[in-house]
Amino acid sequence: MLKCKQITELVSLSQEQKLTLKQRVNVQVHLMLCSRCRAFSQNCKTVDKLMKEFNS
């Protein structure tokens, strides 16, 4: 299983480009088990949504 640092890097990267299937599976499995990374992922999605709304 990947470490939190690797997961947060992948979550951030996923905002800019599509992850490979293996990366997506690793992220999803980790997010099911780790509440801190899950919160980080949700925060990234919220910031991305707000930025899109701000720019439109």
N, C-alpha and C positions, 0 to 999 in steps of 0.2 A: 504494500500500500504506500502511496505517496505521502510525503510529509506536508504539513500545513503550508510551509513556505512555497513548495512546489504547486500546491493547489491554488493558493492566492495568485501566483504568477499566471497559472492557466486561466483562472477566472478573469483576470484582467485582460489577458490576451484574447479571450473569447469575445470581448467587447469590440475588438478590432478585426478579428478574422475567425473563420470557421476552424474549430479544432478537429483533429482526426477522431475517428470512431474510438480508438483506444484511449485517447485523452479524455473524450467526453464520458466514457464509461468510468474511468478512474476518478474523474471529478464527481460524478453522480454518486458513486459508491462512497467516496470520502464525505460528501455533503450529507449523506444519510446518517453517518456516524459522528460527525463533528459539528457541534452547534456553533462554534466560533467561526468556522469557515462558511457554514450555512448563512450566518448573519452577514459576513463579509460579502458573500455572493449576492444576497438580497440588497445590501446597501449599494453595490455596484450597479445592479439593475435599476434601482431607484434613481441614482445619480444620472445614469444614461438616459432614462426616461425624461427626467427634468431638463437635461441638456437639450434633448430633441424638442421638447415643448418650448423651451426658451428660444431656440434657433428658428422656430417656425413662425 
